[in-house]
């Protein structure tokens, strides 16, 4: 008796000549969890293969232009802000719209979580470290290393086990619970000790979840859980 086919999961990867950083790690994580990764490049995959894909993974990337969430770009003319190329952002927003319309699973990682928040009308802190003292005494350096997160007790959050977990960190933009807007219909699922929202989800979709860290780079039971939960959700009903 033949086993069921692996769910086919699209991974957005920027341009084929300029792919995202370490794109193979996302595919390898999907394979280990039982899925079949399909790399989607903005310059070769303009037709949306919604019928042939069971889920969408939006991975890490560069920064999202502050103008996309209502902040003037000049206000954030900061040397550490490097906006992602616009054609990738437009492509992913269009894909996100289609996958949500068909109620297919979507998983966002780092930049991918931030893009989900922007899609639903949320905002970001454009550079956490430009006013780190003003934000909060004891603020973490989210640009590198590891730190703990706390997963909230919430019966509607089936994605992360409740408790404290150690995650990696490689970002300087984020949803800051001290002042940013979380997108309409999204709920925060985890926080760092300095108030950064580390995970979001929606109860209105079959599977819509985002994390601020990089589970594809972190070998841990939590990383395995996330990818297995996502791939399981992508199996045809």
Steps between C-alpha positions, in 0.01 A plus 500: 500500500649835396543771761322829453694764302688760697322835517654748257601820677601819320795692645546854371867564423542837330662514156666190360827689449482655848333243728427550867765417757538126574187405305597130511448488877128570460465223243696253712275576799189440288642169373581378852144580603359296210436768239614567143652851467441699182715811464312801361710777345349834410656504153407143397175422685271788414206267444353406836501117524225490761350174374831314519609624843364400840661774709719809495814581700617863503858491632743760627614798297614860512301787652148613417487862389346708785276675247306172466372538855446872506837631619691753289811348348709810573426464869674164485793597277721272706811315378372170642173507301536315170160468329413176325460533121149613423417228247552231765270678746229555237526136386472366854208723591315380191580136582394551861169644384432200276601234753283660768209527258520125443559441874831323442766493774753783523809509723713814534854510640667823619440739205216265403323558832552874464350493149194314630452772760527772235253316276242516778555870564758478777820696549863435593773663699734585213824475699486370855850616586479860381336598829564194712535699823175687438314175430567316818770451758631148460411472131653201323733510201282323244757524221691186598529226758222332696245601761195358675140549397183438695212326325169619636235273640232512231260218411468635146875474432569151365841590359737542796509314832449730797809586704848650463718412203843610376505626141755658268478862388608676181294814441476867584143563387211353697151543638561683826211451743592835658380701203441313174170383355436129474309417183120467495399147598847403621582398857839507669610153609843566654708787636861570589578658836528850347154496343577388145225283353673176400207313341157579356210292373144529375203297618312595183718297265574131463867563581650847516800532727819703520811495718765768539792259542657256252398140579662377177838598650438366851506127567252454784177318587315830462629547144403144410156556651438813294591349164318173574189693605514709182559209262225300670259790444597504131388142440197495269177464693 
